[in-house]
Amino acid sequence: MTTKLLKPIHPGEILTEEFLEPLGITKNQLALDLGVPASRIDQIAKGKRSITADTAVRLSIYFKNSPEFWLNLQSGYDLRVEKTRLPEIRRQVRPRQAA
């Protein structure tokens, strides 16, 4: 039996689908309110840019949640993406031998 893994969900998709769309906020309005370039929010929403600590703090103030929420979404996504490369990585890494 083969298990097909779901594609990791980028934090930008969560930002868009769980926050912006339900609240009727545009990416441009969010960028203005956060004091960041509109291109930053657009790239995050498109999954082409990661959420940095700076952006996480700004989002947490804006949405009244924690910076850790946003950083955990990002680090979880990054880890899931790298796990898809596990066979390749295992071929490259020589595990340390016990003494």
PyMOL commands that set and color helices and strands:
alter all, ss='L'
color gray80, all
select helices_A, chain A and resi 11-23+27-34+38-45+53-63+67-83+86-92
alter helices_A, ss='H'
color red, helices_A
deselect
rebuild
show_as cartoon
